C-alpha cells in the first residue's frame, strides 16, 4: 500500500470516479459520477479537498485546461494511485472471502 495506510472508502470512490470520468475528470464530473453510482449527495468541497489530499500524496495528478472559455483543473490517476487502487481492491476482496449474501441475510 502507498504509505502505511490503505485508501479510505471516500478516497477510493473519488479515485475510481476519476478513472471512470476519463479526460473530463474535473471536480464536478467526479462529484456527479459518485452521486450517480452511490445515490449519495456530496458537497463539492469534500470532493476537492479529497482530490487535493490525493494529489499531495502523489496518487492523482492535475493540470489546467480551457473548457468552453473556463479554466478547469482536470485530474488523472498517477501510477502510484493505480497501484493503491489495485491493492485496496485486493484487500477488500480478501476481507469478503467466505462472506455470503445468505449469511448476511440471516443476520438482517
Secondary structure, DSSP 8 states (H G I E B T S, - for coil): --TTS---HHHHHHHHHHHHHGGG-SHHHHHHHHHHHH-----HHHHHHHHHHHHHTTSEEEEEEEETTEEEEEEEE-HHHHHHHHHHHHHHHHHHTT--HHHHHHH-
